[in-house]
Amino acid sequence: MDQHYNPFQNSDLLIPAEHMTEVQALTQTRTSADGSPSTPEDSPFPRYVDMWFLAFCLGVRSGTPLEVSSQWHRFVTGQVLQGDTERIATLEVIAIAQSGDPLIVADPKKVMSIANGFAAAGMPELLQFLRKPNMKPLDGLADEMRSLSELEGIE
């Protein structure tokens, strides 16, 4: 795939507004309450899109995307995916699988709507991983991802 290929440049990446405060706290795009840089242990995701993509993957695993609504927050455009050919291909392949229509890739807005729906479906599970009692968010995430990989037989 060409490194310049990005059909999602003008598409919005969305998450339900109810999760935005937690997403902001769990990404390194913000500073801590005291003004110091956030740490990976407390904010395991470098960017919003990284957290969104893991939520998307968990949503795909669940099998049912949510419908996009006006109660969703636009946090960035698809421009952030520029050069990220693996993620772009993954979004397109999942949209084809979900819709049953290989021509859906000709409509980036529809592909992104499916992707946003899966990200929204996976976000509650991801937040649950990050809120494990007596654990830093990164530790909770690592623990749950390890459990999922064992469940799925991935080493």
PAMI-121421 format. One record per residue: residue number from 0; chain; x, y, z of N, C-alpha, C, O, CB in turn. Coordinates in pm, 1 decimal, padded with zeros to 6 digits. Glycine has a CB too. Example, Ala and Ser with C-alpha at 12.3 -4.5 7.8 and 13.67 -1.06 7.14 Angstrom:
BEGIN
   nr  kette       n_X       n_Y       n_Z      ca_X      ca_Y      ca_Z       c_X       c_Y       c_Z       o_X       o_Y       o_Z      cb_X      cb_Y      cb_Z
    0      A   01319.0  -00569.0   00780.0   01230.0  -00450.0   00780.0   01320.0  -00330.0   00780.0   01423.6  -00331.9   00846.5   01130.8  -00447.3   00904.6
    1      A   01285.0  -00225.0   00708.0   01367.0  -00106.0   00714.0   01290.0   00003.0   00787.0   01340.9   00113.8   00803.9   01408.4  -00059.8   00572.5
This chain:
BEGIN
   nr  kette       n_X       n_Y       n_Z      ca_X      ca_Y      ca_Z       c_X       c_Y       c_Z       o_X       o_Y       o_Z      cb_X      cb_Y      cb_Z
    0      A   00085.7  -00117.7   00000.0   00000.0   00000.0   00000.0   00090.3   00123.9   00000.0   00190.0   00128.9   00072.0  -00097.5  -00000.2   00123.8
    1      A   00055.4   00220.6  -00078.8   00129.5   00346.1  -00089.5   00124.5   00421.6   00043.5   00017.2   00436.7   00102.0   00072.5   00433.7  -00203.8
    2      A   00238.6   00468.7   00090.9   00247.2   00542.4   00217.4   00162.9   00670.7   00216.8   00129.6   00723.7   00322.8   00392.4   00577.1   00247.1
    3      A   00129.0   00719.9   00098.4   00050.8   00842.9   00087.8  -00099.5   00815.9   00081.9  -00179.6   00909.3   00081.0   00093.6   00920.7  -00035.0
    4      A  -00137.5   00688.5   00077.8  -00278.8   00651.0   00069.3  -00346.5   00673.2   00204.3  -00309.0   00612.4   00304.5  -00294.2   00503.0   00024.6
    5      A  -00444.5   00759.3   00205.5  -00523.1   00782.0   00326.7  -00661.3   00832.8   00286.8  -00682.0   00953.8   00276.8  -00451.9   00883.3   00422.3
    6      A  -00755.1   00743.0   00264.1  -00889.4   00785.3   00225.8  -00966.4   00852.3   00340.2  -01074.9   00906.2   00318.3  -00967.3   00666.3   00175.8
    7      A  -00911.5   00849.2   00460.5  -00981.7   00900.4   00578.6  -00938.1   01040.3   00621.3  -00976.3   01087.0   00728.6  -00961.7   00806.2   00692.8
    8      A  -00858.8   01107.2   00538.4  -00806.1   01240.3   00574.0  -00914.5   01336.4   00621.0  -00893.2   01413.6   00714.5  -00734.1   01300.9   00455.1
    9      A  -01030.0   01331.7   00556.7  -01137.6   01425.2   00589.4  -01249.2   01363.0   00672.0  -01356.2   01422.0   00686.9  -01195.4   01481.5   00463.4
   10      A  -01224.9   01245.4   00725.2  -01324.5   01178.3   00809.2  -01294.8   01209.6   00955.4  -01180.0   01232.5   00993.3  -01324.6   01024.0   00784.4
   11      A  -01399.0   01210.1   01035.9  -01384.2   01237.2   01178.6  -01371.2   01107.4   01257.4  -01448.1   01013.4   01237.3  -01503.1   01318.7   01230.3
   12      A  -01273.9   01103.3   01346.8  -01264.4   00994.2   01442.2  -01340.7   01039.4   01566.2  -01317.6   01148.6   01618.1  -01113.8   00957.2   01475.3
   13      A  -01430.7   00955.7   01612.4  -01524.6   00993.0   01717.8  -01520.8   00893.7   01834.0  -01488.2   00776.1   01817.8  -01666.2   01001.9   01661.3
   14      A  -01554.7   00945.0   01949.6  -01583.0   00859.4   02064.5  -01704.8   00917.9   02134.9  -01729.5   01038.1   02125.9  -01458.9   00849.2   02162.1
   15      A  -01781.0   00834.7   02204.7  -01893.3   00889.1   02279.6  -01844.6   00997.2   02377.3  -01745.8   00977.8   02448.1  -01967.3   00776.5   02355.5
   16      A  -01913.7   01109.0   02380.0  -01873.8   01223.1   02463.5  -01860.5   01184.6   02610.3  -01778.6   01242.2   02682.0  -01974.7   01336.3   02449.3
   17      A  -01939.0   01089.3   02655.3  -01934.8   01048.6   02796.2  -01798.8   00992.2   02837.4  -01767.6   00988.4   02956.4  -02042.4   00945.4   02823.1
   18      A  -01717.8   00948.8   02741.6  -01587.0   00890.9   02772.5  -01471.4   00988.4   02753.6  -01357.9   00956.3   02788.8  -01564.0   00770.0   02686.8
   19      A  -01497.8   01106.4   02699.0  -01389.2   01195.4   02658.8  -01298.1   01236.6   02774.5  -01176.5   01241.7   02756.4  -01446.5   01318.2   02594.7
   20      A  -01351.9   01265.5   02890.4  -01268.9   01307.3   03003.3  -01169.9   01197.8   03041.4  -01052.7   01225.8   03066.3  -01356.6   01343.5   03123.9
   21      A  -01216.5   01073.7   03046.1  -01126.9   00962.5   03079.5  -01024.0   00939.6   02969.5  -00907.5   00911.7   02998.0  -01207.4   00834.3   03103.1
   22      A  -01066.4   00951.3   02844.3  -00973.5   00934.5   02732.4  -00862.8   01039.2   02742.1  -00745.3   01008.0   02722.3  -01047.9   00945.8   02596.0
   23      A  -00899.7   01161.3   02771.9  -00799.5   01267.0   02786.1  -00701.6   01233.9   02898.7  -00581.3   01255.9   02884.5  -00867.6   01402.7   02813.0
   24      A  -00751.6   01181.9   03008.9  -00666.2   01150.5   03123.4  -00573.9   01032.1   03096.2  -00467.9   01020.1   03157.7  -00751.5   01121.5   03245.2
   25      A  -00614.0   00945.3   03004.8  -00537.3   00822.8   02980.1  -00446.1   00831.0   02858.7  -00388.4   00730.7   02816.8  -00630.9   00707.7   02962.9
   26      A  -00433.1   00950.3   02802.7  -00341.1   00969.8   02690.8  -00234.5   01070.0   02731.0  -00256.0   01154.1   02818.2  -00416.3   01017.8   02563.8
   27      A  -00120.6   01059.8   02666.8  -00008.6   01146.6   02700.0  -00015.5   01280.4   02626.9   00081.4   01356.2   02627.5   00121.6   01077.2   02667.6
   28      A  -00127.4   01309.6   02564.9  -00143.2   01437.5   02495.9  -00176.9   01549.4   02593.0  -00188.5   01665.0   02552.2  -00251.2   01427.1   02389.4
   29      A  -00192.5   01517.8   02718.2  -00223.4   01618.7   02819.8  -00119.2   01613.0   02930.9  -00040.3   01518.8   02938.7  -00366.1   01597.5   02877.6
   30      A  -00119.8   01712.8   03015.2  -00030.7   01713.9   03130.5  -00109.2   01672.6   03254.3  -00232.2   01675.3   03254.6   00033.7   01853.9   03150.1
   31      A  -00038.7   01635.1   03357.4  -00102.9   01597.8   03484.0  -00167.3   01721.4   03546.6  -00143.0   01834.1   03503.2   00000.2   01533.8   03582.3
   32      A  -00248.6   01699.2   03647.8  -00317.9   01808.8   03715.7  -00220.4   01912.8   03770.5  -00252.4   02031.5   03776.9  -00403.9   01754.1   03828.9
   33      A  -00101.1   01867.5   03810.0  -00002.7   01961.1   03864.5   00083.1   02027.5   03755.6   00174.3   02104.3   03786.2   00087.3   01888.7   03963.0
   34      A   00053.1   01997.1   03627.9   00126.1   02058.3   03517.4   00244.2   01978.3   03467.7   00306.7   02015.4   03368.4   00172.9   02191.2   03557.7
   35      A   00276.3   01868.6   03535.3   00388.7   01785.8   03491.1   00342.8   01693.7   03377.1   00223.8   01665.6   03362.9   00446.1   01702.0   03610.1
   36      A   00437.3   01648.2   03297.7   00399.9   01556.7   03188.7   00338.5   01428.7   03245.1   00376.4   01383.0   03352.9   00523.0   01522.6   03101.2
   37      A   00244.8   01372.2   03172.2   00185.2   01246.4   03216.6   00285.0   01133.0   03194.2   00372.9   01142.2   03108.5   00051.7   01218.2   03141.5
   38      A   00270.3   01027.3   03271.4   00360.2   00913.2   03261.3   00290.1   00798.0   03189.8   00167.4   00788.8   03193.2   00408.4   00869.1   03401.2
   39      A   00366.3   00710.2   03125.3   00304.1   00594.3   03060.1   00228.3   00504.4   03157.9   00129.9   00440.7   03120.1   00409.9   00512.8   02988.9
   40      A   00273.0   00499.0   03281.6   00203.9   00414.6   03380.0   00062.2   00465.3   03407.8  -00030.1   00386.3   03427.8   00284.0   00409.3   03510.9
   41      A   00046.3   00597.5   03408.6  -00085.1   00656.6   03435.4  -00162.8   00687.1   03307.9  -00285.9   00687.8   03308.7  -00069.0   00783.5   03516.2
   42      A  -00092.4   00711.9   03199.7  -00152.8   00745.5   03070.7  -00084.8   00660.5   02964.1   00008.0   00706.8   02897.9  -00139.0   00899.3   03038.4
   43      A  -00130.4   00535.9   02946.9  -00056.5   00441.9   02863.0  -00060.2   00467.3   02712.0   00013.4   00403.2   02637.1  -00107.7   00308.0   02888.0
   44      A  -00143.3   00558.2   02667.5  -00155.2   00580.6   02523.5  -00090.2   00712.1   02483.6  -00124.9   00816.9   02538.1  -00302.3   00579.5   02480.8
   45      A   00004.2   00708.2   02388.8   00069.3   00832.5   02344.9  -00029.6   00933.3   02285.5  -00017.8   01053.4   02309.6   00177.0   00800.6   02242.2
   46      A  -00127.7   00884.2   02207.4  -00222.0   00973.9   02139.6  -00363.8   00918.7   02151.9  -00383.6   00800.5   02180.3  -00183.6   00992.0   01990.1
   47      A  -00460.5   01004.9   02130.3  -00601.4   00962.2   02131.2  -00625.0   00849.2   02032.1  -00694.9   00752.7   02062.9  -00693.9   01080.5   02098.4
   48      A  -00566.5   00861.1   01912.9  -00590.5   00761.2   01808.7  -00542.4   00623.2   01851.5  -00599.5   00522.5   01809.5  -00521.4   00802.3   01679.2
   49      A  -00439.4   00616.9   01933.5  -00389.7   00487.4   01980.5  -00491.6   00419.5   02071.9  -00514.4   00299.0   02061.9  -00256.0   00505.0   02054.4
   50      A  -00551.7   00496.8   02159.6  -00655.0   00443.7   02247.8  -00780.0   00407.7   02167.1  -00841.5   00303.4   02189.6  -00689.6   00545.8   02358.5
   51      A  -00816.7   00495.3   02072.7  -00932.5   00471.3   01986.0  -00913.9   00340.2   01909.5  -01008.3   00262.1   01897.4  -00952.7   00589.5   01887.2
   52      A  -00793.9   00315.4   01858.0  -00771.6   00195.8   01777.8  -00780.0   00069.1   01861.9  -00834.6  -00031.2   01815.8  -00636.5   00203.4   01709.0
   53      A  -00727.7   00071.1   01983.5  -00741.5  -00047.4   02068.9  -00889.0  -00068.8   02104.3  -00935.7  -00182.6   02106.8  -00655.8  -00032.6   02198.3
   54      A  -00961.7   00038.0   02131.3  -01105.9   00024.7   02157.1  -01175.8  -00033.0   02033.4  -01265.5  -00116.4   02045.8  -01168.3   00162.8   02195.4
   55      A  -01134.5   00011.6   01914.6  -01188.2  -00042.5   01789.0  -01164.8  -00193.8   01783.5  -01256.9  -00269.5   01752.9  -01122.4   00027.4   01665.8
   56      A  -01044.1  -00237.3   01812.7  -01012.1  -00380.3   01808.2  -01096.7  -00459.7   01907.1  -01146.2  -00567.6   01874.4  -00863.7  -00402.4   01837.5
   57      A  -01113.2  -00406.8   02026.4  -01197.9  -00474.5   02125.6  -01343.2  -00476.4   02079.8  -01414.1  -00574.7   02101.3  -01186.5  -00405.1   02263.1
   58      A  -01387.2  -00368.6   02017.1  -01523.6  -00363.7   01964.2  -01544.6  -00466.2   01853.7  -01649.7  -00530.0   01847.4  -01555.1  -00224.1   01911.9
   59      A  -01446.5  -00482.4   01767.3  -01455.4  -00583.3   01660.2  -01466.8  -00721.7   01723.5  -01544.7  -00805.6   01678.3  -01330.6  -00576.2   01564.6
   60      A  -01389.2  -00744.0   01827.5  -01394.4  -00873.0   01898.2  -01534.3  -00899.3   01954.0  -01580.6  -01013.3   01956.1  -01290.5  -00876.0   02012.4
   61      A  -01601.0  -00792.9   01999.3  -01736.4  -00807.9   02053.8  -01838.7  -00836.1   01943.7  -01941.3  -00899.6   01968.1  -01776.6  -00681.9   02131.0
   62      A  -01810.1  -00788.9   01823.6  -01893.8  -00821.6   01708.4  -02002.8  -00725.2   01669.6  -02062.4  -00741.6   01563.1  -01954.6  -00946.5   01731.9
   63      A  -02032.1  -00624.6   01751.0  -02143.8  -00536.1   01720.3  -02105.6  -00389.4   01737.5  -02083.2  -00343.7   01849.7  -02263.0  -00569.5   01808.8
   64      A  -02097.9  -00315.0   01626.4  -02067.7  -00172.0   01639.7  -02188.8  -00094.1   01689.2  -02302.8  -00134.7   01666.6  -02020.3  -00114.8   01505.8
   65      A  -02164.1   00016.9   01756.2  -02271.8   00105.4   01797.5  -02303.6   00201.5   01683.6  -02220.2   00224.4   01596.0  -02234.0   00182.8   01926.5
   66      A  -02422.3   00256.8   01685.0  -02460.1   00356.8   01585.6  -02406.5   00492.4   01628.8  -02420.3   00531.3   01744.8  -02614.4   00361.8   01566.9
   67      A  -02345.9   00563.3   01536.0  -02293.6   00697.0   01563.3  -02409.8   00790.0   01595.4  -02513.1   00786.8   01528.5  -02211.3   00751.0   01442.6
   68      A  -02392.4   00872.7   01698.0  -02498.7   00966.5   01735.7  -02440.5   01106.1   01753.5  -02319.1   01125.6   01747.0  -02569.7   00920.4   01865.7
   69      A  -02527.8   01201.3   01775.8  -02484.5   01339.2   01796.6  -02417.5   01357.6   01933.0  -02362.0   01463.9   01960.7  -02603.5   01433.8   01783.8
   70      A  -02422.3   01256.4   02016.9  -02362.2   01263.6   02149.6  -02216.6   01218.1   02147.9  -02160.6   01183.0   02251.7  -02441.9   01179.0   02247.9
   71      A  -02156.7   01219.0   02031.7  -02018.9   01173.7   02017.8  -01926.9   01292.7   02000.9  -01966.2   01396.9   01948.5  -02004.6   01077.5   01899.2
   72      A  -01803.7   01275.7   02046.1  -01704.8   01383.0   02041.5  -01604.6   01356.2   01928.4  -01548.0   01247.3   01919.2  -01631.4   01395.8   02178.1
   73      A  -01583.5   01456.4   01843.0  -01480.0   01445.4   01739.1  -01348.8   01486.2   01803.8  -01334.9   01599.4   01850.1  -01512.7   01535.6   01612.1
   74      A  -01252.8   01395.1   01807.5  -01126.4   01428.0   01871.8  -01014.7   01452.5   01772.7  -00913.0   01511.6   01809.1  -01086.9   01318.7   01965.3
   75      A  -01030.0   01409.3   01649.4  -00927.3   01432.2   01547.1  -00984.3   01388.4   01412.5  -01083.9   01316.3   01406.9  -00794.0   01354.4   01580.4
   76      A  -00920.4   01432.5   01304.3  -00960.5   01384.3   01172.4  -00872.7   01265.0   01134.5  -00772.3   01236.5   01199.8  -00949.6   01497.7   01065.4
   77      A  -00912.1   01197.4   01029.7  -00837.5   01083.2   00980.4  -00699.1   01118.5   00928.9  -00621.5   01029.3   00894.6  -00914.3   01016.6   00872.8
   78      A  -00667.2   01245.9   00922.8  -00532.9   01287.9   00883.1  -00427.3   01220.7   00971.8  -00315.4   01195.1   00927.5  -00519.9   01442.0   00891.0
   79      A  -00463.7   01192.8   01096.2  -00371.9   01130.7   01191.4  -00327.3   00991.6   01144.2  -00227.1   00938.9   01192.4  -00438.2   01120.8   01329.2
   80      A  -00400.7   00933.2   01051.4  -00367.0   00799.8   01001.3  -00268.6   00804.3   00883.6  -00229.4   00699.6   00832.1  -00493.8   00727.1   00959.1
   81      A  -00229.0   00923.3   00841.2  -00138.5   00936.1   00727.5  -00012.9   00852.0   00748.8   00054.5   00864.7   00851.0  -00100.9   01083.2   00705.2
   82      A   00017.7   00767.4   00653.1   00135.4   00682.2   00660.0   00116.3   00556.3   00742.9   00205.3   00471.4   00746.1   00248.7   00759.4   00715.0
   83      A   00003.7   00542.1   00809.2  -00023.1   00425.9   00894.6  -00101.9   00322.8   00813.6  -00219.5   00297.5   00839.6  -00101.8   00467.5   01024.0
   84      A  -00035.0   00265.0   00716.3  -00102.6   00177.9   00620.1  -00164.1   00053.9   00684.3  -00266.4   00004.0   00637.3  -00005.5   00135.7   00513.0
   85      A  -00102.9   00004.2   00790.7  -00158.6  -00114.9   00855.8  -00294.3  -00084.7   00919.1  -00387.7  -00164.1   00907.0  -00061.4  -00168.0   00962.4
   86      A  -00305.1   00028.4   00985.7  -00434.1   00063.0   01046.3  -00538.4   00093.1   00938.7  -00654.1   00052.9   00950.9  -00418.5   00184.0   01140.6
   87      A  -00497.7   00163.2   00834.7  -00591.0   00194.5   00725.7  -00643.6   00065.1   00664.4  -00764.2   00051.0   00644.1  -00522.4   00282.2   00617.0
   88      A  -00554.8  -00029.0   00634.7  -00596.9  -00156.7   00576.5  -00688.9  -00232.6   00671.6  -00787.2  -00292.6   00628.2  -00474.5  -00242.8   00542.0
   89      A  -00657.7  -00230.1   00800.4  -00741.3  -00298.6   00899.0  -00881.9  -00240.0   00900.9  -00979.8  -00314.5   00903.0  -00678.3  -00289.4   01038.6
   90      A  -00892.8  -00107.2   00900.2  -01024.4  -00042.9   00899.5  -01103.7  -00084.7   00776.0  -01223.4  -00112.1   00785.2  -01009.9   00110.6   00904.3
   91      A  -01037.8  -00089.4   00661.3  -01106.8  -00125.3   00537.2  -01149.6  -00272.3   00537.2  -01261.5  -00304.2   00497.1  -01016.5  -00097.1   00416.6
   92      A  -01061.8  -00361.0   00581.7  -01094.5  -00503.6   00583.0  -01211.3  -00531.2   00678.8  -01301.1  -00609.0   00646.8  -00970.5  -00587.1   00623.6
   93      A  -01209.4  -00468.2   00794.4  -01319.3  -00488.5   00890.3  -01449.9  -00432.9   00834.2  -01555.2  -00493.8   00852.6  -01286.8  -00421.2   01026.2
   94      A  -01444.9  -00318.9   00766.4  -01566.4  -00262.4   00705.7  -01622.0  -00357.0   00600.0  -01743.4  -00375.1   00590.8  -01537.2  -00124.1   00643.1
   95      A  -01534.6  -00417.3   00520.6  -01579.6  -00514.4   00420.3  -01645.0  -00633.1   00488.9  -01752.8  -00676.8   00448.7  -01461.5  -00561.5   00332.0
   96      A  -01580.2  -00685.6   00592.5  -01635.3  -00800.5   00664.7  -01769.6  -00766.9   00729.1  -01862.5  -00847.6   00725.1  -01536.7  -00848.2   00771.6
   97      A  -01779.9  -00648.8   00788.1  -01903.3  -00609.1   00856.6  -02017.5  -00585.9   00758.4  -02130.9  -00626.8   00783.6  -01879.7  -00482.8   00938.9
   98      A  -01987.7  -00520.3   00646.8  -02093.0  -00484.6   00550.6  -02121.0  -00594.5   00449.1  -02229.8  -00601.1   00392.0  -02054.9  -00358.3   00477.5
   99      A  -02021.6  -00681.2   00427.1  -02036.4  -00782.8   00323.7  -02017.7  -00726.2   00183.9  -02043.2  -00795.4   00085.3  -02171.9  -00847.9   00334.5
  100      A  -01973.8  -00602.1   00174.1  -01960.4  -00534.0   00045.6  -01817.1  -00485.7   00024.8  -01773.9  -00391.2   00090.8  -02058.2  -00415.7   00036.9
  101      A  -01742.7  -00549.4  -00066.2  -01604.9  -00505.3  -00088.9  -01595.1  -00364.2  -00146.6  -01489.7  -00301.2  -00137.5  -01535.7  -00601.6  -00181.4
  102      A  -01701.6  -00314.8  -00204.7  -01699.2  -00180.4  -00262.3  -01718.6  -00070.6  -00157.8  -01713.4   00047.9  -00190.6  -01806.0  -00168.4  -00368.3
  103      A  -01740.7  -00109.2  -00033.4  -01757.0  -00008.6   00072.5  -01632.1   00077.7   00086.2  -01640.3   00192.1   00131.0  -01788.6  -00076.6   00206.6
  104      A  -01516.0   00023.4   00047.8  -01392.7   00100.9   00060.9  -01393.0   00224.3  -00029.0  -01311.2   00314.4  -00010.3  -01272.5   00013.7   00028.1
  105      A  -01483.1   00229.3  -00125.2  -01496.0   00348.1  -00210.6  -01565.1   00462.1  -00137.6  -01567.9   00574.8  -00187.2  -01573.1   00314.0  -00337.9
  106      A  -01621.2   00434.2  -00020.1  -01690.8   00536.2   00058.6  -01626.1   00545.7   00197.0  -01671.1   00480.9   00291.5  -01843.3   00503.2   00070.8
  107      A  -01520.0   00627.1   00208.4  -01447.4   00636.1   00336.6  -01534.6   00676.6   00454.6  -01508.0   00635.4   00567.5  -01334.9   00734.3   00324.0
  108      A  -01637.8   00756.2   00430.9  -01725.6   00797.2   00542.6  -01798.3   00676.2   00601.1  -01813.8   00666.1   00722.8  -01829.0   00903.2   00495.1
  109      A  -01843.2   00584.0   00514.5  -01909.6   00463.3   00563.8  -01811.9   00373.6   00639.0  -01845.4   00317.1   00743.2  -01973.0   00386.1   00447.7
  110      A  -01691.1   00361.2   00585.1  -01589.1   00281.0   00653.1  -01561.8   00339.0   00791.4  -01555.2   00265.7   00890.0  -01458.4   00275.5   00569.8
  111      A  -01546.0   00471.4   00798.0  -01515.7   00534.5   00926.1  -01634.2   00526.2   01021.8  -01614.5   00517.2   01143.0  -01476.0   00680.2   00905.0
  112      A  -01755.5   00529.1   00970.4  -01872.2   00514.6   01056.2  -01871.5   00377.0   01124.3  -01901.8   00365.8   01243.1  -02002.1   00534.1   00974.6
  113      A  -01837.2   00274.6   01049.3  -01826.9   00140.3   01106.6  -01714.3   00136.5   01209.3  -01730.1   00080.7   01317.9  -01802.9   00034.5   00995.7
  114      A  -01599.8   00196.6   01174.2  -01485.0   00197.9   01266.0  -01518.7   00272.6   01395.0  -01487.1   00225.5   01504.2  -01362.5   00262.5   01198.2
  115      A  -01582.2   00387.9   01382.6  -01621.7   00463.8   01502.5  -01720.3   00383.9   01586.9  -01715.1   00388.2   01709.8  -01684.0   00599.5   01463.0
  116      A  -01809.7   00311.4   01521.2  -01906.1   00228.6   01593.7  -01838.8   00118.1   01672.8  -01876.0   00090.8   01787.0  -02005.8   00168.3   01497.6
  117      A  -01739.6   00054.7   01612.0  -01665.8  -00048.8   01684.4  -01582.2   00011.1   01796.9  -01573.9  -00046.7   01905.3  -01576.0  -00126.9   01588.4
  118      A  -01520.3   00126.1   01772.4  -01441.2   00190.8   01878.4  -01530.6   00225.3   01997.3  -01491.2   00206.7   02112.4  -01371.5   00318.9   01824.6
  119      A  -01649.4   00274.9   01969.8  -01742.9   00307.9   02077.9  -01788.1   00182.4   02151.2  -01805.5   00184.1   02273.0  -01864.7   00383.1   02022.7
  120      A  -01807.1   00073.8   02077.4  -01848.8  -00051.7   02140.7  -01739.2  -00108.0   02230.0  -01768.8  -00169.4   02332.5  -01887.3  -00154.7   02034.5
  121      A  -01613.4  -00088.2   02192.9  -01502.7  -00141.7   02270.9  -01453.9  -00052.4   02382.8  -01381.6  -00097.9   02471.5  -01390.7  -00170.5   02181.9
  122      A  -01492.9   00075.9   02379.8  -01440.2   00171.0   02478.5  -01476.5   00134.8   02623.8  -01389.3   00144.4   02710.2  -01492.0   00310.1   02446.9
  123      A  -01599.4   00094.1   02654.8  -01628.4   00059.0   02795.0  -01540.5  -00055.2   02847.4  -01495.3  -00051.6   02961.8  -01775.0   00020.2   02809.2
  124      A  -01516.7  -00155.7   02764.0  -01430.5  -00266.4   02806.3  -01287.7  -00216.9   02828.5  -01223.8  -00253.6   02927.2  -01432.2  -00380.1   02701.4
  125      A  -01237.8  -00134.2   02737.5  -01102.9  -00080.4   02751.9  -01090.9   00003.5   02879.2  -00992.7  -00009.2   02952.3  -01065.6   00004.0   02629.1
  126      A  -01188.0   00087.3   02905.8  -01184.4   00168.8   03027.5  -01188.6   00081.8   03152.4  -01126.1   00114.1   03253.4  -01301.2   00267.8   03028.8
  127      A  -01261.3  -00026.6   03145.4  -01265.6  -00119.9   03258.5  -01126.4  -00179.4   03282.8  -01084.8  -00194.6   03397.6  -01369.3  -00233.1   03232.6
  128      A  -01054.9  -00212.9   03175.8  -00918.1  -00265.3   03189.7  -00829.0  -00163.7   03260.5  -00745.8  -00199.3   03343.9  -00858.8  -00300.8   03051.1
  129      A  -00848.0  -00037.2   03225.6  -00762.0   00069.6   03275.2  -00796.8   00114.9   03416.6  -00718.5   00186.3   03479.3  -00769.2   00186.7   03182.6
  130      A  -00912.9   00074.6   03467.7  -00960.7   00115.4   03600.6  -00950.2   00004.6   03704.5  -01017.2   00010.8   03807.6  -01104.1   00161.5   03591.4
  131      A  -00869.1  -00094.6   03680.0  -00860.9  -00206.0   03774.8  -00817.9  -00155.0   03911.8  -00723.2  -00077.0   03921.8  -00762.5  -00314.1   03724.3
  132      A  -00886.4  -00198.1   04017.4  -00852.8  -00152.3   04152.9  -00708.6  -00186.7   04190.5  -00657.0  -00293.2   04156.6  -00949.0  -00214.1   04254.8
  133      A  -00646.7  -00094.9   04260.5  -00510.9  -00112.6   04312.6  -00405.4  -00135.8   04205.0  -00300.2  -00193.7   04232.2  -00509.1  -00227.3   04407.8
  134      A  -00433.3  -00090.6   04082.8  -00336.8  -00105.1   03974.7  -00327.4   00025.3   03897.3  -00426.9   00095.8   03880.3  -00375.7  -00221.6   03881.1
  135      A  -00208.1   00056.5   03850.8  -00190.9   00168.3   03759.3  -00259.5   00130.0   03627.9  -00268.6   00011.4   03596.1  -00038.0   00202.9   03737.4
  136      A  -00307.7   00227.9   03551.4  -00374.8   00195.1   03425.3  -00292.7   00105.1   03332.1  -00347.4   00012.0   03273.0  -00408.9   00321.8   03353.2
  137      A  -00163.9   00131.6   03318.5  -00080.9   00048.4   03230.5  -00075.4  -00095.5   03279.2  -00080.5  -00188.4   03198.5   00060.7   00105.2   03221.2
  138      A  -00065.1  -00115.1   03410.5  -00060.4  -00251.0   03465.9  -00192.5  -00324.3   03443.2  -00193.4  -00442.3   03408.2  -00027.9  -00246.6   03616.2
  139      A  -00302.9  -00254.5   03463.2  -00433.6  -00314.9   03439.2  -00452.2  -00353.4   03293.6  -00505.5  -00459.8   03262.3  -00543.6  -00220.2   03481.4
  140      A  -00407.4  -00265.3   03205.2  -00417.1  -00292.8   03061.7  -00331.0  -00413.9   03025.8  -00377.3  -00504.2   02955.9  -00373.6  -00168.8   02979.0
  141      A  -00207.8  -00416.4   03072.4  -00118.2  -00528.4   03042.2  -00174.8  -00660.0   03094.7  -00168.6  -00762.6   03027.0   00020.7  -00503.4   03102.4
  142      A  -00229.6  -00656.0   03214.8  -00287.6  -00775.3   03275.6  -00403.1  -00828.7   03191.6  -00410.8  -00948.5   03164.6  -00335.4  -00744.9   03417.8
  143      A  -00492.0  -00740.1   03150.9  -00608.4  -00782.5   03072.2  -00570.3  -00827.3   02930.9  -00628.3  -00922.1   02878.0  -00709.5  -00669.0   03064.0
  144      A  -00473.6  -00759.7   02870.2  -00431.3  -00799.1   02735.8  -00364.5  -00936.5   02740.1  -00381.9  -01017.7   02649.3  -00334.7  -00693.7   02675.6
  145      A  -00288.6  -00961.6   02845.4  -00226.0  -01092.6   02864.2  -00335.8  -01198.7   02879.1  -00326.8  -01305.6   02818.8  -00131.3  -01092.3   02989.3
  146      A  -00437.7  -01170.4   02957.7  -00548.6  -01265.5   02976.6  -00621.6  -01291.0   02844.9  -00655.9  -01405.0   02813.6  -00647.9  -01212.5   03082.4
  147      A  -00645.1  -01185.1   02768.2  -00712.3  -01202.5   02638.3  -00628.0  -01287.2   02543.6  -00681.1  -01372.5   02472.4  -00741.5  -01065.8   02574.0
  148      A  -00497.0  -01263.9   02542.6  -00412.6  -01340.6   02452.1  -00411.5  -01488.4   02490.7  -00408.7  -01575.1   02403.4  -00270.0  -01284.7   02451.9
  149      A  -00413.7  -01517.2   02619.4  -00419.4  -01655.2   02664.8  -00554.3  -01717.2   02628.5  -00560.7  -01833.0   02587.4  -00395.4  -01663.2   02816.6
  150      A  -00659.5  -01641.5   02643.4  -00794.5  -01688.1   02609.8  -00804.2  -01720.4   02461.2  -00867.6  -01818.5   02422.2  -00899.9  -01582.2   02648.2
  151      A  -00741.0  -01637.1   02378.6  -00745.2  -01654.1   02233.8  -00636.9  -01749.6   02183.9  -00632.2  -01780.2   02064.8  -00730.6  -01519.5   02165.4
  152      A  -00549.2  -01797.3   02273.8  -00443.6  -01887.3   02235.0  -00328.4  -01820.2   02161.9  -00258.4  -01884.2   02083.4  -00499.4  -01993.7   02150.7
  153      A  -00308.6  -01690.3   02187.8  -00200.9  -01614.3   02123.7  -00084.6  -01609.0   02220.7  -00104.0  -01582.9   02339.4  -00247.4  -01469.6   02083.0
  154      A   00035.1  -01633.3   02172.2   00151.6  -01626.8   02260.5   00237.5  -01509.1   02226.2   00340.4  -01487.1   02290.0   00233.3  -01754.3   02252.5
